């Protein structure tokens, strides 16, 4: 019985595209903020639960290089549903970002 549940859990794992699509849709619904970009995806080695770093447009500006982008860390379950999210930073669209900032 335990082996069958373990095999079923392995087949229910989402691939990266499915996780990204799910997070984009769910975060738009939860926050009502427009999507800007996915900055990163990481899978936990033990649970295979994805953590996604996403940028959402928090305030539009003219020119758009002055838009304020919220940087969010989104933790999902294995089915790709958002279980936790939090804003971890903010930047102007035109600001240069180093890889260590994510």
DSSP file (Angstrom, degrees, kcal/mol; ACC not computed):
  #  RESIDUE AA STRUCTURE BP1 BP2  ACC     N-H-->O    O-->H-N    N-H-->O    O-->H-N    TCO  KAPPA ALPHA  PHI   PSI    X-CA   Y-CA   Z-CA
    1    1 A X     >        0   0    0      0, 0.0     4,-2.0     0, 0.0     5,-0.2   0.000 360.0 360.0 360.0 -47.9    0.0    0.0    0.0
    2    2 A X  H  >  +     0   0    0      1,-0.2     4,-2.3     2,-0.2     5,-0.2   0.868 360.0  53.8 -62.3 -36.4    2.8    2.5    1.0
    3    3 A X  H  > S+     0   0    0      2,-0.2     4,-2.4     1,-0.2    -1,-0.2   0.890 107.3  50.9 -65.1 -39.0    4.6    1.6   -2.3
    4    4 A X  H  > S+     0   0    0      2,-0.2     4,-2.2     1,-0.2    -2,-0.2   0.906 110.9  47.8 -65.6 -42.2    1.5    2.4   -4.3
    5    5 A X  H  X S+     0   0    0     -4,-2.0     4,-2.3     2,-0.2    -2,-0.2   0.903 111.8  50.9 -64.7 -41.1    1.1    5.8   -2.6
    6    6 A X  H  X S+     0   0    0     -4,-2.3     4,-1.7     2,-0.2    -2,-0.2   0.906 110.6  48.3 -63.4 -42.6    4.7    6.6   -3.2
    7    7 A X  H  X S+     0   0    0     -4,-2.4     4,-1.6     1,-0.2    -1,-0.2   0.894 110.9  51.2 -64.6 -39.9    4.5    5.7   -6.9
    8    8 A X  H  X S+     0   0    0     -4,-2.2     4,-1.2     1,-0.2    -2,-0.2   0.899 107.2  53.4 -65.5 -40.0    1.4    7.9   -7.2
    9    9 A X  H  < S+     0   0    0     -4,-2.3     4,-0.3     1,-0.2     3,-0.3   0.880 106.9  52.8 -61.8 -38.7    3.1   10.8   -5.6
   10   10 A X  H >< S+     0   0    0     -4,-1.7     3,-0.9     1,-0.2    -1,-0.2   0.876 108.8  48.7 -65.3 -37.0    6.0   10.5   -8.1
   11   11 A X  H 3< S+     0   0    0     -4,-1.6    -1,-0.2     1,-0.2    -2,-0.2   0.697 104.5  60.5 -77.6 -17.9    3.6   10.6  -11.1
   12   12 A X  T 3< S+     0   0    0     -4,-1.2    -1,-0.2    -3,-0.3    -2,-0.2   0.472  75.8 119.8 -87.5  -1.8    1.8   13.7   -9.7
   13   13 A X    <   -     0   0    0     -3,-0.9     2,-0.2    -4,-0.3    66,-0.1  -0.408  59.9-134.2 -66.0 136.0    4.9   15.9   -9.7
   14   14 A X        -     0   0    0     64,-0.7     2,-0.1    -2,-0.1    -1,-0.1  -0.604  12.4-125.0 -88.9 150.5    4.5   18.9  -12.0
   15   15 A X     >  -     0   0    0     -2,-0.2     4,-2.1     1,-0.1     5,-0.2  -0.404  35.8 -95.8 -84.9 173.6    7.2   20.0  -14.4
   16   16 A X  H  > S+     0   0    0      1,-0.2     4,-2.6     2,-0.2     5,-0.2   0.876 122.5  52.0 -60.8 -41.8    8.6   23.5  -14.3
   17   17 A X  H  > S+     0   0    0      1,-0.2     4,-2.6     2,-0.2    -1,-0.2   0.910 109.8  49.6 -62.8 -41.9    6.2   24.9  -17.0
   18   18 A X  H  > S+     0   0    0      2,-0.2     4,-2.2     1,-0.2    -1,-0.2   0.905 111.9  48.5 -63.8 -41.3    3.2   23.6  -15.2
   19   19 A X  H  X S+     0   0    0     -4,-2.1     4,-2.6     2,-0.2    -2,-0.2   0.941 112.8  47.7 -62.6 -48.1    4.4   25.2  -11.9
   20   20 A X  H  X S+     0   0    0     -4,-2.6     4,-2.7     1,-0.2     5,-0.2   0.925 112.3  48.8 -60.8 -46.8    5.1   28.5  -13.5
   21   21 A X  H  X S+     0   0    0     -4,-2.6     4,-2.0     1,-0.2    -1,-0.2   0.905 112.8  48.3 -60.4 -42.1    1.7   28.6  -15.3
   22   22 A X  H  X S+     0   0    0     -4,-2.2     4,-2.7    -5,-0.2     5,-0.2   0.923 112.9  47.0 -64.5 -45.6   -0.1   27.8  -12.1
   23   23 A X  H  X S+     0   0    0     -4,-2.6     4,-2.9     2,-0.2     5,-0.3   0.920 110.7  52.0 -65.0 -44.6    1.8   30.4  -10.0
   24   24 A X  H  X S+     0   0    0     -4,-2.7     4,-1.6    -5,-0.2    -1,-0.2   0.935 115.0  42.2 -56.7 -47.4    1.2   33.1  -12.6
   25   25 A X  H  X S+     0   0    0     -4,-2.0     4,-1.7    -5,-0.2    -2,-0.2   0.939 117.3  45.0 -66.0 -48.7   -2.5   32.5  -12.7
   26   26 A X  H  X S+     0   0    0     -4,-2.7     4,-2.6     1,-0.2    -2,-0.2   0.881 112.0  50.9 -68.6 -38.5   -3.0   32.1   -8.9
   27   27 A X  H  X S+     0   0    0     -4,-2.9     4,-2.6    -5,-0.2     6,-0.5   0.870 108.1  53.1 -68.1 -35.0   -0.9   35.1   -8.0
   28   28 A X  H  X S+     0   0    0     -4,-1.6     4,-1.7    -5,-0.3    -1,-0.2   0.904 113.2  44.4 -63.1 -40.2   -2.8   37.3  -10.4
   29   29 A X  H  < S+     0   0    0     -4,-1.7    -2,-0.2     2,-0.2    -1,-0.2   0.902 117.0  44.9 -69.5 -41.5   -6.0   36.1   -8.7
   30   30 A X  H  < S+     0   0    0     -4,-2.6    -2,-0.2     1,-0.2    -3,-0.2   0.876 129.0  22.3 -71.6 -38.8   -4.7   36.5   -5.2
   31   31 A X  H  < S-     0   0    0     -4,-2.6    -3,-0.2    -5,-0.2    -2,-0.2   0.654  85.2-137.2-106.0 -18.8   -3.1   39.9   -5.5
   32   32 A X     <  +     0   0    0     -4,-1.7     2,-0.4    -5,-0.4    -4,-0.1   0.701  61.8 133.7  61.6  20.9   -4.8   41.5   -8.5
   33   33 A X        -     0   0    0     -6,-0.5    -1,-0.3    -5,-0.1    -2,-0.2  -0.819  62.0-109.5-101.0 141.0   -1.4   42.7   -9.6
   34   34 A X  E     -A   57   0A   0     23,-0.6    23,-2.8    -2,-0.4     2,-0.2  -0.402  34.5-112.4 -68.6 144.3   -0.2   42.3  -13.2
   35   35 A X  E     +A   56   0A   0     21,-0.2    21,-0.2     1,-0.2    -1,-0.1  -0.512  36.3 171.0 -74.1 138.8    2.5   39.7  -13.9
   36   36 A X  E     -     0   0A   0     19,-2.5     2,-0.3     1,-0.3    20,-0.2   0.720  55.7 -36.4-110.5 -61.2    6.0   40.9  -15.0
   37   37 A X  E     -A   55   0A   0     18,-1.3    18,-3.1   -13,-0.0     2,-0.6  -0.996  42.8-112.6-161.4 159.3    8.4   38.0  -15.0
   38   38 A X  E     -A   54   0A   0     -2,-0.3    16,-0.3    16,-0.2     3,-0.1  -0.892  27.7-176.0 -93.3 124.3    9.4   34.7  -13.4
   39   39 A X  E     -     0   0A   0     14,-2.8     2,-0.3    -2,-0.6    15,-0.2   0.652  60.6 -16.2 -97.1 -18.2   12.9   35.3  -11.8
   40   40 A X  E     -A   53   0A   0     13,-1.5    13,-2.8     2,-0.0     2,-0.4  -0.929  45.3-153.6-179.5 154.9   13.5   31.8  -10.6
   41   41 A X  E     +A   52   0A   0     -2,-0.3     2,-0.4    11,-0.2    11,-0.2  -0.996  16.3 178.1-138.6 133.2   12.2   28.3   -9.8
   42   42 A X  E     -A   51   0A   0      9,-2.4     9,-2.9    -2,-0.4     2,-0.5  -1.000  16.8-147.0-137.0 139.1   13.7   25.9   -7.4
   43   43 A X  E     -A   50   0A   0     -2,-0.4     7,-0.2     7,-0.2     2,-0.2  -0.898  25.1-118.2-105.7 132.1   12.5   22.4   -6.3
   44   44 A X     >  -     0   0    0      5,-2.0     4,-1.7    -2,-0.5     6,-0.0  -0.481  20.1-135.9 -65.0 133.7   13.1   21.2   -2.8
   45   45 A X  T  4 S+     0   0    0     -2,-0.2    -1,-0.1     1,-0.2    -2,-0.0   0.862  97.9  34.6 -62.1 -38.4   15.3   18.0   -2.9
   46   46 A X  T  4 S+     0   0    0      1,-0.1    -1,-0.2     3,-0.1    -2,-0.0   0.934 132.1  23.9 -84.7 -49.7   13.2   16.1   -0.4
   47   47 A X  T  4 S-     0   0    0      2,-0.1    -2,-0.2     1,-0.0     3,-0.1   0.653  87.3-137.5 -93.7 -16.0    9.6   17.2   -0.9
   48   48 A X     <  +     0   0    0     -4,-1.7     2,-0.4     1,-0.3    -3,-0.1   0.638  50.0 153.2  63.4  16.0   10.0   18.3   -4.6
   49   49 A X        -     0   0    0     -6,-0.1    -5,-2.0     1,-0.1    -1,-0.3  -0.624  41.8-126.5 -75.4 129.5    7.8   21.3   -3.6
   50   50 A X  E     -A   43   0A   0     27,-0.5    26,-2.6    -2,-0.4     2,-0.4  -0.503  17.2-160.8 -80.8 145.2    8.6   24.3   -5.9
   51   51 A X  E     -AB  42  75A   0     -9,-2.9    -9,-2.4    24,-0.2     2,-0.4  -0.998  15.2-165.4-118.9 126.3    9.6   27.7   -4.7
   52   52 A X  E     -AB  41  74A   0     22,-3.3    22,-3.5    -2,-0.4     2,-0.6  -0.931  14.1-151.4-117.9 133.4    9.1   30.4   -7.4
   53   53 A X  E     +AB  40  73A   0    -13,-2.8   -14,-2.8    -2,-0.4   -13,-1.5  -0.927  28.8 175.7-101.3 123.4   10.5   33.9   -7.4
   54   54 A X  E     -AB  38  72A   0     18,-2.5    18,-3.3    -2,-0.6     2,-0.5  -0.933  26.0-140.7-131.5 147.8    8.1   36.2   -9.3
   55   55 A X  E     -AB  37  71A   0    -18,-3.1   -19,-2.5    -2,-0.3   -18,-1.3  -0.942  19.2-172.9-109.6 131.8    7.9   39.9  -10.1
   56   56 A X  E     -AB  35  70A   0     14,-2.4    14,-3.0    -2,-0.5     2,-0.7  -0.938  31.1-112.1-120.9 145.3    4.5   41.7  -10.1
   57   57 A X  E     +AB  34  69A   0    -23,-2.8   -23,-0.6    -2,-0.4    12,-0.2  -0.670  35.5 174.6 -78.9 113.6    3.9   45.2  -11.2
   58   58 A X  E     +     0   0A   0     10,-2.7     2,-0.3    -2,-0.7    11,-0.2   0.788  69.8  12.2 -90.9 -31.2    2.9   47.1   -8.1
   59   59 A X  E    S- B   0  68A   0      9,-1.5     9,-2.5   -26,-0.0    -1,-0.3  -0.931  70.3-141.2-150.5 124.1    2.6   50.6   -9.6
   60   60 A X        +     0   0    0     -2,-0.3     2,-0.3     7,-0.2     4,-0.1  -0.545  26.9 178.7 -79.7 148.9    2.6   51.6  -13.2
   61   61 A X        -     0   0    0     -2,-0.2     2,-0.5     3,-0.1     6,-0.2  -0.941  30.6 -89.5-144.5 164.7    4.5   54.8  -14.2
   62   62 A X  S    S+     0   0    0     -2,-0.3     2,-0.2     4,-0.1    -2,-0.0  -0.988 116.1  35.2-119.8 119.9    5.4   56.8  -17.3
   63   63 A X  S >  S-     0   0    0     -2,-0.5     3,-2.2     4,-0.0     4,-0.1   0.577  93.3-136.2 -73.0 162.4    7.9   56.0  -18.6
   64   64 A X  G >  S+     0   0    0      1,-0.3     3,-1.8     2,-0.2    29,-0.2   0.672  98.2  77.0 -65.8 -15.0    7.4   52.3  -17.9
   65   65 A X  G 3  S+     0   0    0      1,-0.3    29,-2.4    28,-0.1    -1,-0.3   0.626  92.1  56.3 -67.5 -10.0   11.1   52.0  -16.9
   66   66 A X  G <  S+     0   0    0     -3,-2.2    -1,-0.3    27,-0.2    -2,-0.2   0.331  78.1 128.4-101.3   4.5    9.9   53.7  -13.6
   67   67 A X    <   -     0   0    0     -3,-1.8    26,-2.5    -6,-0.2     2,-0.6  -0.281  61.8-123.7 -54.9 145.0    7.3   51.0  -12.9
   68   68 A X  E     -BC  59  92A   0     -9,-2.5   -10,-2.7    24,-0.2    -9,-1.5  -0.860  26.7-161.8 -94.8 125.4    7.6   49.6   -9.3
   69   69 A X  E     -BC  57  91A   0     22,-3.4    22,-2.2    -2,-0.6     2,-0.4  -0.917   8.1-146.3-110.5 127.8    8.0   45.8   -9.3
   70   70 A X  E     -BC  56  90A   0    -14,-3.0   -14,-2.4    -2,-0.5     2,-0.6  -0.783  11.5-144.8 -89.0 134.5    7.4   43.7   -6.2
   71   71 A X  E     -BC  55  89A   0     18,-2.7    17,-3.2    -2,-0.4    18,-1.3  -0.899  22.7-170.7-102.4 120.1    9.6   40.7   -5.9
   72   72 A X  E     -BC  54  87A   0    -18,-3.3   -18,-2.5    -2,-0.6     2,-0.6  -0.891  22.1-147.3-117.7 140.1    7.7   37.8   -4.4
   73   73 A X  E     -BC  53  86A   0     13,-2.6    13,-1.6    -2,-0.4     2,-0.5  -0.935  23.4-167.3-100.9 121.3    8.8   34.4   -3.1
   74   74 A X  E     -BC  52  85A   0    -22,-3.5   -22,-3.3    -2,-0.6     2,-0.5  -0.946   7.2-163.2-117.4 121.5    6.0   31.9   -3.7
   75   75 A X  E     -BC  51  84A   0      9,-3.2     8,-3.0    -2,-0.5     9,-2.0  -0.895  15.0-174.6-104.5 130.7    6.0   28.5   -2.1
   76   76 A X  E     - C   0  82A   0    -26,-2.6     6,-0.2    -2,-0.5     2,-0.1  -0.752  23.7-115.0-119.3 165.8    3.7   25.9   -3.6
   77   77 A X    >   -     0   0    0      4,-2.2     3,-1.9    -2,-0.3   -27,-0.5  -0.303  49.4 -87.3 -85.2-177.9    2.6   22.4   -2.8
   78   78 A X  T 3  S+     0   0    0      1,-0.3   -64,-0.7   -29,-0.1    -1,-0.1   0.717 128.9  59.3 -66.4 -19.4    3.5   19.5   -5.2
   79   79 A X  T 3  S-     0   0    0      2,-0.1    -1,-0.3   -66,-0.1     3,-0.1   0.436 119.1-109.8 -87.6   0.0    0.3   20.2   -7.1
   80   80 A X  S <  S+     0   0    0     -3,-1.9     2,-0.3     1,-0.3    -2,-0.1   0.525  71.2 141.1  86.7   5.4    1.5   23.7   -7.9
   81   81 A X        -     0   0    0      1,-0.1    -4,-2.2   -55,-0.0    -1,-0.3  -0.655  60.1-107.3 -83.5 136.5   -1.1   25.5   -5.7
   82   82 A X  E     +C   76   0A   0     -2,-0.3    -6,-0.3    -6,-0.2     3,-0.1  -0.436  42.5 167.7 -64.3 125.7    0.2   28.5   -3.8
   83   83 A X  E     +     0   0A   0     -8,-3.0     2,-0.3     1,-0.4    -7,-0.2   0.694  68.3   5.6-107.5 -30.7    0.6   27.7   -0.1
   84   84 A X  E     +C   75   0A   0     -9,-2.0    -9,-3.2     2,-0.0    -1,-0.4  -0.989  60.9 174.6-151.0 141.9    2.6   30.7    1.0
   85   85 A X  E     +C   74   0A   0     -2,-0.3     2,-0.3   -11,-0.2   -11,-0.2  -0.992   2.2 172.8-146.0 152.0    3.8   33.9   -0.6
   86   86 A X  E     -C   73   0A   0    -13,-1.6   -13,-2.6    -2,-0.3     2,-0.5  -0.987  36.4-111.4-154.0 146.6    5.6   37.0    0.7
   87   87 A X  E     +C   72   0A   0     -2,-0.3   -15,-0.3   -15,-0.2     3,-0.1  -0.680  31.6 176.9 -79.0 126.6    7.1   40.1   -0.9
   88   88 A X  E     -     0   0A   0    -17,-3.2     2,-0.3    -2,-0.5   -16,-0.2   0.462  60.5 -13.9-109.5  -5.6   10.9   39.9   -0.4
   89   89 A X  E     -C   71   0A   0    -18,-1.3   -18,-2.7     2,-0.0     2,-0.3  -0.988  51.7-137.5-176.8 176.7   11.8   43.1   -2.3
   90   90 A X  E     +C   70   0A   0     -2,-0.3     2,-0.3   -20,-0.2   -20,-0.2  -0.986  21.7 168.0-151.3 147.0   10.9   45.9   -4.6
   91   91 A X  E     -C   69   0A   0    -22,-2.2   -22,-3.4    -2,-0.3     2,-0.3  -0.982  38.1-102.0-153.5 162.0   12.7   47.6   -7.4
   92   92 A X  E >   -C   68   0A   0     -2,-0.3     3,-1.8   -24,-0.2   -24,-0.2  -0.691  37.0-120.8 -82.9 144.3   12.1   50.0  -10.3
   93   93 A X  T 3  S+     0   0    0    -26,-2.5   -27,-0.2    -2,-0.3   -28,-0.1   0.856 112.3  52.8 -53.5 -37.9   11.8   48.2  -13.7
   94   94 A X  T 3  S+     0   0    0    -29,-2.4    -1,-0.3   -27,-0.2     2,-0.2   0.571  85.8 106.4 -78.9  -9.1   14.8   50.2  -15.0
   95   95 A X  S <  S-     0   0    0     -3,-1.8     2,-0.2   -30,-0.2    -4,-0.0  -0.464  74.6-119.0 -73.4 140.6   17.2   49.3  -12.1
   96   96 A X        -     0   0    0     -2,-0.2     2,-0.4     1,-0.0    -4,-0.1  -0.583  29.0-157.8 -75.1 141.3   19.9   46.8  -12.8
   97   97 A X        -     0   0    0     -2,-0.2     2,-0.2    -6,-0.0    -6,-0.0  -0.984   5.3-142.8-124.9 130.1   19.6   43.6  -10.6
   98   98 A X    >   -     0   0    0     -2,-0.4     3,-1.6     1,-0.1     4,-0.3  -0.552  27.2-113.0 -86.8 159.3   22.4   41.3   -9.8
   99   99 A X  G >  S+     0   0    0      1,-0.3     3,-1.1    -2,-0.2    -1,-0.1   0.774 114.3  63.1 -61.5 -27.7   21.9   37.6   -9.6
  100  100 A X  G 3  S+     0   0    0      1,-0.2    -1,-0.3     2,-0.2    -3,-0.0   0.684  88.9  69.5 -73.8 -15.9   22.6   37.6   -5.9
  101  101 A X  G <         0   0    0     -3,-1.6    -1,-0.2     1,-0.2    -2,-0.2   0.651 360.0 360.0 -76.0 -14.1   19.6   39.8   -5.2
  102  102 A X    <         0   0    0     -3,-1.1    -1,-0.2    -4,-0.3    -2,-0.2   0.406 360.0 360.0-101.6 360.0   17.3   37.0   -6.1
